[in-house]
Amino acid sequence: MPEKEVINELQAMAASTGFAGLCGLLKYLAMVQEGRPFTWRDFFLNGLISAACGAICYEVMVYEGFPHGLCGALSGMAGWGGTQLLKLIEVVVRKRLGVTKEDLK
């Protein structure tokens, strides 16, 4: 007899997104501990951006057919690296396109 699913898709996505946001907030607090000045604005923005990265990661992994538990764990990792990962992607894309910061101003 098949096992009954404990949580539905929306609950799993909400939990994964929340976990990613929490990981983003923890990452910001770790950077504050290393010497970065604390601001509430950056604290909340970092959490929101990380939650968005986690939600995107979750959706891509579910689309590929990975189990919800793995999707949630990797969403948390995406939340931890959220803002820095987006900056890295920006730099890579700009280099491939041959665009400099001065061109964007």
Phi and psi in radians as a Rosetta constraint file:
Dihedral C 1 N 2 CA 2 C 2 CIRCULARHARMONIC -1.193 0.35
Dihedral N 2 CA 2 C 2 N 3 CIRCULARHARMONIC 2.590 0.35
Dihedral C 2 N 3 CA 3 C 3 CIRCULARHARMONIC -1.322 0.35
Dihedral N 3 CA 3 C 3 N 4 CIRCULARHARMONIC 2.543 0.35
Dihedral C 3 N 4 CA 4 C 4 CIRCULARHARMONIC -1.348 0.35
Dihedral N 4 CA 4 C 4 N 5 CIRCULARHARMONIC 2.381 0.35
Dihedral C 4 N 5 CA 5 C 5 CIRCULARHARMONIC -1.182 0.35
Dihedral N 5 CA 5 C 5 N 6 CIRCULARHARMONIC 2.253 0.35
Dihedral C 5 N 6 CA 6 C 6 CIRCULARHARMONIC -1.330 0.35
Dihedral N 6 CA 6 C 6 N 7 CIRCULARHARMONIC -0.744 0.35
Dihedral C 6 N 7 CA 7 C 7 CIRCULARHARMONIC -2.179 0.35
Dihedral N 7 CA 7 C 7 N 8 CIRCULARHARMONIC 2.688 0.35
Dihedral C 7 N 8 CA 8 C 8 CIRCULARHARMONIC -1.611 0.35
Dihedral N 8 CA 8 C 8 N 9 CIRCULARHARMONIC 3.124 0.35
Dihedral C 8 N 9 CA 9 C 9 CIRCULARHARMONIC -1.080 0.35
Dihedral N 9 CA 9 C 9 N 10 CIRCULARHARMONIC -0.771 0.35
Dihedral C 9 N 10 CA 10 C 10 CIRCULARHARMONIC -1.145 0.35
Dihedral N 10 CA 10 C 10 N 11 CIRCULARHARMONIC -0.696 0.35
Dihedral C 10 N 11 CA 11 C 11 CIRCULARHARMONIC -1.144 0.35
Dihedral N 11 CA 11 C 11 N 12 CIRCULARHARMONIC -0.694 0.35
Dihedral C 11 N 12 CA 12 C 12 CIRCULARHARMONIC -1.152 0.35
Dihedral N 12 CA 12 C 12 N 13 CIRCULARHARMONIC -0.711 0.35
Dihedral C 12 N 13 CA 13 C 13 CIRCULARHARMONIC -1.166 0.35
Dihedral N 13 CA 13 C 13 N 14 CIRCULARHARMONIC -0.742 0.35
Dihedral C 13 N 14 CA 14 C 14 CIRCULARHARMONIC -1.085 0.35
Dihedral N 14 CA 14 C 14 N 15 CIRCULARHARMONIC -0.745 0.35
Dihedral C 14 N 15 CA 15 C 15 CIRCULARHARMONIC -1.140 0.35
Dihedral N 15 CA 15 C 15 N 16 CIRCULARHARMONIC -0.744 0.35
Dihedral C 15 N 16 CA 16 C 16 CIRCULARHARMONIC -1.160 0.35
Dihedral N 16 CA 16 C 16 N 17 CIRCULARHARMONIC -0.716 0.35
Dihedral C 16 N 17 CA 17 C 17 CIRCULARHARMONIC -1.157 0.35
Dihedral N 17 CA 17 C 17 N 18 CIRCULARHARMONIC -0.740 0.35
Dihedral C 17 N 18 CA 18 C 18 CIRCULARHARMONIC -1.103 0.35
Dihedral N 18 CA 18 C 18 N 19 CIRCULARHARMONIC -0.701 0.35
Dihedral C 18 N 19 CA 19 C 19 CIRCULARHARMONIC -1.121 0.35
Dihedral N 19 CA 19 C 19 N 20 CIRCULARHARMONIC -0.705 0.35
Dihedral C 19 N 20 CA 20 C 20 CIRCULARHARMONIC -1.129 0.35
Dihedral N 20 CA 20 C 20 N 21 CIRCULARHARMONIC -0.741 0.35
Dihedral C 20 N 21 CA 21 C 21 CIRCULARHARMONIC -1.090 0.35
Dihedral N 21 CA 21 C 21 N 22 CIRCULARHARMONIC -0.745 0.35
Dihedral C 21 N 22 CA 22 C 22 CIRCULARHARMONIC -1.078 0.35
Dihedral N 22 CA 22 C 22 N 23 CIRCULARHARMONIC -0.743 0.35
Dihedral C 22 N 23 CA 23 C 23 CIRCULARHARMONIC -1.102 0.35
Dihedral N 23 CA 23 C 23 N 24 CIRCULARHARMONIC -0.641 0.35
Dihedral C 23 N 24 CA 24 C 24 CIRCULARHARMONIC -1.135 0.35
Dihedral N 24 CA 24 C 24 N 25 CIRCULARHARMONIC -0.701 0.35
Dihedral C 24 N 25 CA 25 C 25 CIRCULARHARMONIC -1.144 0.35
Dihedral N 25 CA 25 C 25 N 26 CIRCULARHARMONIC -0.709 0.35
Dihedral C 25 N 26 CA 26 C 26 CIRCULARHARMONIC -1.133 0.35
Dihedral N 26 CA 26 C 26 N 27 CIRCULARHARMONIC -0.654 0.35
Dihedral C 26 N 27 CA 27 C 27 CIRCULARHARMONIC -1.096 0.35
Dihedral N 27 CA 27 C 27 N 28 CIRCULARHARMONIC -0.748 0.35
Dihedral C 27 N 28 CA 28 C 28 CIRCULARHARMONIC -1.091 0.35
Dihedral N 28 CA 28 C 28 N 29 CIRCULARHARMONIC -0.750 0.35
Dihedral C 28 N 29 CA 29 C 29 CIRCULARHARMONIC -1.128 0.35
Dihedral N 29 CA 29 C 29 N 30 CIRCULARHARMONIC -0.583 0.35
Dihedral C 29 N 30 CA 30 C 30 CIRCULARHARMONIC -1.151 0.35
Dihedral N 30 CA 30 C 30 N 31 CIRCULARHARMONIC -0.665 0.35
Dihedral C 30 N 31 CA 31 C 31 CIRCULARHARMONIC -1.201 0.35
Dihedral N 31 CA 31 C 31 N 32 CIRCULARHARMONIC -0.603 0.35
Dihedral C 31 N 32 CA 32 C 32 CIRCULARHARMONIC -1.128 0.35
Dihedral N 32 CA 32 C 32 N 33 CIRCULARHARMONIC -0.701 0.35
Dihedral C 32 N 33 CA 33 C 33 CIRCULARHARMONIC -1.129 0.35
Dihedral N 33 CA 33 C 33 N 34 CIRCULARHARMONIC -0.475 0.35
Dihedral C 33 N 34 CA 34 C 34 CIRCULARHARMONIC -1.442 0.35
Dihedral N 34 CA 34 C 34 N 35 CIRCULARHARMONIC -0.078 0.35
Dihedral C 34 N 35 CA 35 C 35 CIRCULARHARMONIC 2.198 0.35
Dihedral N 35 CA 35 C 35 N 36 CIRCULARHARMONIC -0.132 0.35
Dihedral C 35 N 36 CA 36 C 36 CIRCULARHARMONIC -1.258 0.35
Dihedral N 36 CA 36 C 36 N 37 CIRCULARHARMONIC 2.403 0.35
Dihedral C 36 N 37 CA 37 C 37 CIRCULARHARMONIC -1.202 0.35
Dihedral N 37 CA 37 C 37 N 38 CIRCULARHARMONIC 2.471 0.35
Dihedral C 37 N 38 CA 38 C 38 CIRCULARHARMONIC -1.505 0.35
Dihedral N 38 CA 38 C 38 N 39 CIRCULARHARMONIC 2.304 0.35
Dihedral C 38 N 39 CA 39 C 39 CIRCULARHARMONIC -2.353 0.35
Dihedral N 39 CA 39 C 39 N 40 CIRCULARHARMONIC 2.473 0.35
Dihedral C 39 N 40 CA 40 C 40 CIRCULARHARMONIC -1.110 0.35
Dihedral N 40 CA 40 C 40 N 41 CIRCULARHARMONIC -0.635 0.35
Dihedral C 40 N 41 CA 41 C 41 CIRCULARHARMONIC -1.059 0.35
Dihedral N 41 CA 41 C 41 N 42 CIRCULARHARMONIC -0.880 0.35
Dihedral C 41 N 42 CA 42 C 42 CIRCULARHARMONIC -1.134 0.35
Dihedral N 42 CA 42 C 42 N 43 CIRCULARHARMONIC -0.620 0.35
Dihedral C 42 N 43 CA 43 C 43 CIRCULARHARMONIC -1.042 0.35
Dihedral N 43 CA 43 C 43 N 44 CIRCULARHARMONIC -0.899 0.35
Dihedral C 43 N 44 CA 44 C 44 CIRCULARHARMONIC -1.257 0.35
Dihedral N 44 CA 44 C 44 N 45 CIRCULARHARMONIC -0.653 0.35
Dihedral C 44 N 45 CA 45 C 45 CIRCULARHARMONIC -1.109 0.35
Dihedral N 45 CA 45 C 45 N 46 CIRCULARHARMONIC -0.716 0.35
Dihedral C 45 N 46 CA 46 C 46 CIRCULARHARMONIC -1.093 0.35
Dihedral N 46 CA 46 C 46 N 47 CIRCULARHARMONIC -0.710 0.35
Dihedral C 46 N 47 CA 47 C 47 CIRCULARHARMONIC -1.128 0.35
Dihedral N 47 CA 47 C 47 N 48 CIRCULARHARMONIC -0.750 0.35
Dihedral C 47 N 48 CA 48 C 48 CIRCULARHARMONIC -1.163 0.35
Dihedral N 48 CA 48 C 48 N 49 CIRCULARHARMONIC -0.761 0.35
Dihedral C 48 N 49 CA 49 C 49 CIRCULARHARMONIC -1.127 0.35
Dihedral N 49 CA 49 C 49 N 50 CIRCULARHARMONIC -0.713 0.35
Dihedral C 49 N 50 CA 50 C 50 CIRCULARHARMONIC -1.153 0.35
Dihedral N 50 CA 50 C 50 N 51 CIRCULARHARMONIC -0.665 0.35
Dihedral C 50 N 51 CA 51 C 51 CIRCULARHARMONIC -1.111 0.35
Dihedral N 51 CA 51 C 51 N 52 CIRCULARHARMONIC -0.701 0.35
Dihedral C 51 N 52 CA 52 C 52 CIRCULARHARMONIC -1.125 0.35
Dihedral N 52 CA 52 C 52 N 53 CIRCULARHARMONIC -0.739 0.35
Dihedral C 52 N 53 CA 53 C 53 CIRCULARHARMONIC -1.092 0.35
Dihedral N 53 CA 53 C 53 N 54 CIRCULARHARMONIC -0.714 0.35
Dihedral C 53 N 54 CA 54 C 54 CIRCULARHARMONIC -1.135 0.35
Dihedral N 54 CA 54 C 54 N 55 CIRCULARHARMONIC -0.692 0.35
Dihedral C 54 N 55 CA 55 C 55 CIRCULARHARMONIC -1.138 0.35
Dihedral N 55 CA 55 C 55 N 56 CIRCULARHARMONIC -0.731 0.35
Dihedral C 55 N 56 CA 56 C 56 CIRCULARHARMONIC -1.117 0.35
Dihedral N 56 CA 56 C 56 N 57 CIRCULARHARMONIC -0.790 0.35
Dihedral C 56 N 57 CA 57 C 57 CIRCULARHARMONIC -1.047 0.35
Dihedral N 57 CA 57 C 57 N 58 CIRCULARHARMONIC -0.760 0.35
Dihedral C 57 N 58 CA 58 C 58 CIRCULARHARMONIC -1.066 0.35
Dihedral N 58 CA 58 C 58 N 59 CIRCULARHARMONIC -0.832 0.35
Dihedral C 58 N 59 CA 59 C 59 CIRCULARHARMONIC -1.090 0.35
Dihedral N 59 CA 59 C 59 N 60 CIRCULARHARMONIC -0.722 0.35
Dihedral C 59 N 60 CA 60 C 60 CIRCULARHARMONIC -1.124 0.35
Dihedral N 60 CA 60 C 60 N 61 CIRCULARHARMONIC -0.751 0.35
Dihedral C 60 N 61 CA 61 C 61 CIRCULARHARMONIC -1.232 0.35
Dihedral N 61 CA 61 C 61 N 62 CIRCULARHARMONIC -0.649 0.35
Dihedral C 61 N 62 CA 62 C 62 CIRCULARHARMONIC -1.130 0.35
Dihedral N 62 CA 62 C 62 N 63 CIRCULARHARMONIC -0.702 0.35
Dihedral C 62 N 63 CA 63 C 63 CIRCULARHARMONIC -1.037 0.35
Dihedral N 63 CA 63 C 63 N 64 CIRCULARHARMONIC -0.639 0.35
Dihedral C 63 N 64 CA 64 C 64 CIRCULARHARMONIC -1.376 0.35
Dihedral N 64 CA 64 C 64 N 65 CIRCULARHARMONIC -0.143 0.35
Dihedral C 64 N 65 CA 65 C 65 CIRCULARHARMONIC 1.636 0.35
Dihedral N 65 CA 65 C 65 N 66 CIRCULARHARMONIC 0.301 0.35
Dihedral C 65 N 66 CA 66 C 66 CIRCULARHARMONIC -1.329 0.35
Dihedral N 66 CA 66 C 66 N 67 CIRCULARHARMONIC 2.680 0.35
Dihedral C 66 N 67 CA 67 C 67 CIRCULARHARMONIC -1.158 0.35
Dihedral N 67 CA 67 C 67 N 68 CIRCULARHARMONIC 2.674 0.35
Dihedral C 67 N 68 CA 68 C 68 CIRCULARHARMONIC -1.056 0.35
Dihedral N 68 CA 68 C 68 N 69 CIRCULARHARMONIC -0.632 0.35
Dihedral C 68 N 69 CA 69 C 69 CIRCULARHARMONIC -1.095 0.35
Dihedral N 69 CA 69 C 69 N 70 CIRCULARHARMONIC -0.764 0.35
Dihedral C 69 N 70 CA 70 C 70 CIRCULARHARMONIC -1.164 0.35
Dihedral N 70 CA 70 C 70 N 71 CIRCULARHARMONIC -0.703 0.35
Dihedral C 70 N 71 CA 71 C 71 CIRCULARHARMONIC -1.046 0.35
Dihedral N 71 CA 71 C 71 N 72 CIRCULARHARMONIC -0.743 0.35
Dihedral C 71 N 72 CA 72 C 72 CIRCULARHARMONIC -1.130 0.35
Dihedral N 72 CA 72 C 72 N 73 CIRCULARHARMONIC -0.757 0.35
Dihedral C 72 N 73 CA 73 C 73 CIRCULARHARMONIC -1.119 0.35
Dihedral N 73 CA 73 C 73 N 74 CIRCULARHARMONIC -0.784 0.35
Dihedral C 73 N 74 CA 74 C 74 CIRCULARHARMONIC -1.268 0.35
Dihedral N 74 CA 74 C 74 N 75 CIRCULARHARMONIC -0.436 0.35
Dihedral C 74 N 75 CA 75 C 75 CIRCULARHARMONIC -1.152 0.35
Dihedral N 75 CA 75 C 75 N 76 CIRCULARHARMONIC -0.677 0.35
Dihedral C 75 N 76 CA 76 C 76 CIRCULARHARMONIC -1.092 0.35
Dihedral N 76 CA 76 C 76 N 77 CIRCULARHARMONIC -0.710 0.35
Dihedral C 76 N 77 CA 77 C 77 CIRCULARHARMONIC -1.139 0.35
Dihedral N 77 CA 77 C 77 N 78 CIRCULARHARMONIC -0.664 0.35
Dihedral C 77 N 78 CA 78 C 78 CIRCULARHARMONIC -1.133 0.35
Dihedral N 78 CA 78 C 78 N 79 CIRCULARHARMONIC -0.631 0.35
Dihedral C 78 N 79 CA 79 C 79 CIRCULARHARMONIC -1.156 0.35
Dihedral N 79 CA 79 C 79 N 80 CIRCULARHARMONIC -0.667 0.35
Dihedral C 79 N 80 CA 80 C 80 CIRCULARHARMONIC -1.104 0.35
Dihedral N 80 CA 80 C 80 N 81 CIRCULARHARMONIC -0.714 0.35
Dihedral C 80 N 81 CA 81 C 81 CIRCULARHARMONIC -1.695 0.35
Dihedral N 81 CA 81 C 81 N 82 CIRCULARHARMONIC 0.067 0.35
Dihedral C 81 N 82 CA 82 C 82 CIRCULARHARMONIC -0.674 0.35
Dihedral N 82 CA 82 C 82 N 83 CIRCULARHARMONIC -1.199 0.35
Dihedral C 82 N 83 CA 83 C 83 CIRCULARHARMONIC -1.205 0.35
Dihedral N 83 CA 83 C 83 N 84 CIRCULARHARMONIC -0.644 0.35
Dihedral C 83 N 84 CA 84 C 84 CIRCULARHARMONIC -1.236 0.35
Dihedral N 84 CA 84 C 84 N 85 CIRCULARHARMONIC -0.633 0.35
Dihedral C 84 N 85 CA 85 C 85 CIRCULARHARMONIC -1.149 0.35
Dihedral N 85 CA 85 C 85 N 86 CIRCULARHARMONIC -0.715 0.35
Dihedral C 85 N 86 CA 86 C 86 CIRCULARHARMONIC -1.107 0.35
Dihedral N 86 CA 86 C 86 N 87 CIRCULARHARMONIC -0.680 0.35
Dihedral C 86 N 87 CA 87 C 87 CIRCULARHARMONIC -1.127 0.35
Dihedral N 87 CA 87 C 87 N 88 CIRCULARHARMONIC -0.720 0.35
Dihedral C 87 N 88 CA 88 C 88 CIRCULARHARMONIC -1.099 0.35
Dihedral N 88 CA 88 C 88 N 89 CIRCULARHARMONIC -0.768 0.35
Dihedral C 88 N 89 CA 89 C 89 CIRCULARHARMONIC -1.089 0.35
Dihedral N 89 CA 89 C 89 N 90 CIRCULARHARMONIC -0.712 0.35
Dihedral C 89 N 90 CA 90 C 90 CIRCULARHARMONIC -1.038 0.35
Dihedral N 90 CA 90 C 90 N 91 CIRCULARHARMONIC -0.789 0.35
Dihedral C 90 N 91 CA 91 C 91 CIRCULARHARMONIC -1.122 0.35
Dihedral N 91 CA 91 C 91 N 92 CIRCULARHARMONIC -0.768 0.35
Dihedral C 91 N 92 CA 92 C 92 CIRCULARHARMONIC -1.100 0.35
Dihedral N 92 CA 92 C 92 N 93 CIRCULARHARMONIC -0.792 0.35
Dihedral C 92 N 93 CA 93 C 93 CIRCULARHARMONIC -1.136 0.35
Dihedral N 93 CA 93 C 93 N 94 CIRCULARHARMONIC -0.747 0.35
Dihedral C 93 N 94 CA 94 C 94 CIRCULARHARMONIC -1.073 0.35
Dihedral N 94 CA 94 C 94 N 95 CIRCULARHARMONIC -0.709 0.35
Dihedral C 94 N 95 CA 95 C 95 CIRCULARHARMONIC -1.144 0.35
Dihedral N 95 CA 95 C 95 N 96 CIRCULARHARMONIC -0.720 0.35
Dihedral C 95 N 96 CA 96 C 96 CIRCULARHARMONIC -1.153 0.35
Dihedral N 96 CA 96 C 96 N 97 CIRCULARHARMONIC -0.614 0.35
Dihedral C 96 N 97 CA 97 C 97 CIRCULARHARMONIC -1.481 0.35
Dihedral N 97 CA 97 C 97 N 98 CIRCULARHARMONIC -0.194 0.35
Dihedral C 97 N 98 CA 98 C 98 CIRCULARHARMONIC 1.295 0.35
Dihedral N 98 CA 98 C 98 N 99 CIRCULARHARMONIC 0.509 0.35
Dihedral C 98 N 99 CA 99 C 99 CIRCULARHARMONIC -1.772 0.35
Dihedral N 99 CA 99 C 99 N 100 CIRCULARHARMONIC 2.336 0.35
Dihedral C 99 N 100 CA 100 C 100 CIRCULARHARMONIC -1.785 0.35
Dihedral N 100 CA 100 C 100 N 101 CIRCULARHARMONIC 2.956 0.35
Dihedral C 100 N 101 CA 101 C 101 CIRCULARHARMONIC -1.114 0.35
Dihedral N 101 CA 101 C 101 N 102 CIRCULARHARMONIC -0.590 0.35
Dihedral C 101 N 102 CA 102 C 102 CIRCULARHARMONIC -1.151 0.35
Dihedral N 102 CA 102 C 102 N 103 CIRCULARHARMONIC -0.589 0.35
Dihedral C 102 N 103 CA 103 C 103 CIRCULARHARMONIC -1.146 0.35
Dihedral N 103 CA 103 C 103 N 104 CIRCULARHARMONIC -0.494 0.35
Dihedral C 103 N 104 CA 104 C 104 CIRCULARHARMONIC -1.449 0.35
Dihedral N 104 CA 104 C 104 N 105 CIRCULARHARMONIC -0.202 0.35
